[in-house]
Amino acid sequence: MARKPAPKTASTTAKKPIGTLPERDVKTIGKLVGLSEMVVKRGMSGKDPVIHIPLRTKSNTSWNRKKGILEMGDAKADRPLFDLKTAKQFMQTMLHASTIKDLIEQGKTSSLRGVFYRAKHTVAGTKENTFDTQDESDPILEDLEVSLGALREELHIFASTRGNLVGNITIIDKGDEINARRMGSGGWGIPSIVEPSALQFGKCEAKFVLHVEKDTVWQRFNEDRFWEKHNCILTHGGGQPPRGCRRLLQRLNQELKLPIICVLDNDPWGHYIYSVIKQGSISLAFESSRLAIPDAKFLGIRAKDYEECELDDGVKITLTDNDIKRANEIAAYPWFAENRPWQKEIAQLLKNGFKMEVEAMLQKDISYITEEYVPQRLKAKDWLE
Amino acid sequence: MARKPAPKTASTTAKKPIGTLPERDVKTIGKLVGLSEMVVKRGMSGKDPVIHIPLRTKSNTSWNRKKGILEMGDAKADRPLFDLKTAKQFMQTMLHASTIKDLIEQGKTSSLRGVFYRAKHTVAGTKENTFDTQDESDPILEDLEVSLGALREELHIFASTRGNLVGNITIIDKGDEINARRMGSGGWGIPSIVEPSALQFGKCEAKFVLHVEKDTVWQRFNEDRFWEKHNCILTHGGGQPPRGCRRLLQRLNQELKLPIICVLDNDPWGHYIYSVIKQGSISLAFESSRLAIPDAKFLGIRAKDYEECELDDGVKITLTDNDIKRANEIAAYPWFAENRPWQKEIAQLLKNGFKMEVEAMLQKDISYITEEYVPQRLKAKDWLE
């Protein structure tokens, strides 16, 4: 099939002179150039170019008890160019490094999928693709992140966004002053990149952050203007909060000293979400110092609530075998294993034999959760840590 | 297991006097009271109370060629109280009607799951639950919607939210003035309820709406400030846009006369999303007049783009058997069947044998989609309708 002459499609996005780039970007470009110079240098001197990639495995992850976060260890894997097993990955790593350099020089960001497509093409003169699926591409980007010691945001790559925010704070995002007190029923969408270079905090009256699991619960709290009555910031992360949401919570906690108080489901998934917010996750252990919030609090839903709040049997959802297995796994996490209140909490969940969702509280009254449950627990400081 | 004495949990959410409620709410309460009066009246006169529920099936859906939307027909099903097959559903319908009356009187809204939990309890003196799963509950709410002729939003029920908005417009949401020109990288979260009583339009310079499929593509357009350069509003609906997003697009189209221009994937799913935006869907046919946008335009991605834009083979994703089946089904929809350009478009997709995502355009250049592809197509009015 003959190709028609194509319209002119030359790139109109010029590179910015390196002197005009932010300091952080200059530093990242330095790391990328260092990587390619190492390859050239070793090649010229007849040595095999090798990249050393820190291992993101469970065995190379350890819990730092003092800091209260999960950390990545020192183990590394070699990725030599002249090895049939790793040559393709080596090429992929260099391709992505090149895309990232372009992104930084143009002052632009891209999604994971966008970077994948930038690099995905047929290798000239062959039928081989540089990449076949995004599953090959995402880990290579993480490799670059850990081996360069640069955050994904520093590599100008963003993730899907989930989560909204409303409350007594002003946020400055790319120069736009966002008054989170006047966001109507929709709220402000929490972006993927919330580093200080992109996003700063303005005036903040709020005394804490209430983080809820789901958008529907968030809507209940927003409609009842909980954040106004209790002078706080209200966020949700659409289930397991994405990096942007976690990082924003951590910055609110560290920079503005706001306690982060979570209202999640009474089930192993809710406990796991809390665990990730608090201590970090294995796959992102190299990011824990930037994402984890060791003093985050778990206010509810608690296993005792069925009794204490006099709920009807209608709220019970029977635990599945997988729930029981997950609950036991989570109970064995080192930070939970040494924590007596959490051991009691998980034991009570298992004893109950059922789980409960935050929305179960609506059974009592549409605003029971916002007007009684959360205010009473806040007042009594009745939460798990 | 003995219960501890529970803390006082009486509802603090008082009903508002009926005279203070908005006219629309008074009307909806009138409908709900009418329903229960019918039940009482028939019961007192020894007749079997019956609710008539319009059918939401394919056979009761027809395409209104003149209006260009899908519509629900007149067929109804009876739901008598004194029938073993329908008695439970009858009870469920009345329970939900009662919850909705409470919501309206309290001036509150709830999620589908919230309404489910409000009604879910053990029937006194039995081990029977009023509802077992939410799958039973949601259709009952739709039944009420169609049989009362009241929109879900009029019943004070909201859906999950997806989708963000940024651009040259001011929106007033529950009294908050939202300047969509200053939303940073996050954008404003499109709420679930966007009826004129909750949400009004302020100043709007924008000349059209560019609606893209995914948040990651939306981020690309927002970062390149496409909406500023091209004086428009930029939205996404996180895949298949939820009701709130569709309704907002329709209001922007009908009230502000803004063309709605869609940038979706070149695959049957992208075509289906467009079809729903334009003509409505079978399951929500009773809502089409409020949701469908018959003059919405499909700008891309087009099957011809692989050639016209000189893309590399890397963008090709082979059609699956299911894709081919769906493409043929969509080609047979009455509004596409009579539309020659669309017949050609789907035939070309099938001939290509591959699909392409919007993000494939990033292969050429990170901002090719925002700086060349969409501007050129807009200028040439090169789109499908």
Interface residues (C-beta under 8 A of the other chain):
Chain A: M1 R3 K4 A6 P7 T9 S11 T12 T13 D102 L103 Q106 K108 T109 S110 S111 R113 G114 Y117 R118 K120 H121 T122 N129 T130 F131 F158 S160 T161 N164 I171 I172 D173 K174 G175 D176 E177 I178 R182 M183 G184 S185 G186 G187 W188 G189 I190 P191 S192 I193 A198 L199 D215 T216 Q219 R220 E223 D224 E307 E308 C309 E310 D312 D313 G314 V315 E357 E359 A360 M361 L362 Q363 K364 D365 I366 S367 Y368 E371 E372 Q376
Chain B: M1 R3 K4 A6 P7 T9 S11 T12 T13 D102 L103 Q106 K108 T109 S110 S111 R113 G114 Y117 R118 K120 H121 T122 N129 T130 F131 F158 S160 T161 N164 I171 I172 D173 K174 G175 D176 E177 I178 R182 M183 G184 S185 G186 G187 W188 G189 I190 P191 S192 I193 A198 L199 D215 T216 Q219 R220 E223 D224 E307 E308 C309 E310 D312 D313 G314 V315 E357 E359 A360 M361 L362 Q363 K364 D365 I366 S367 Y368 E371 E372 Q376
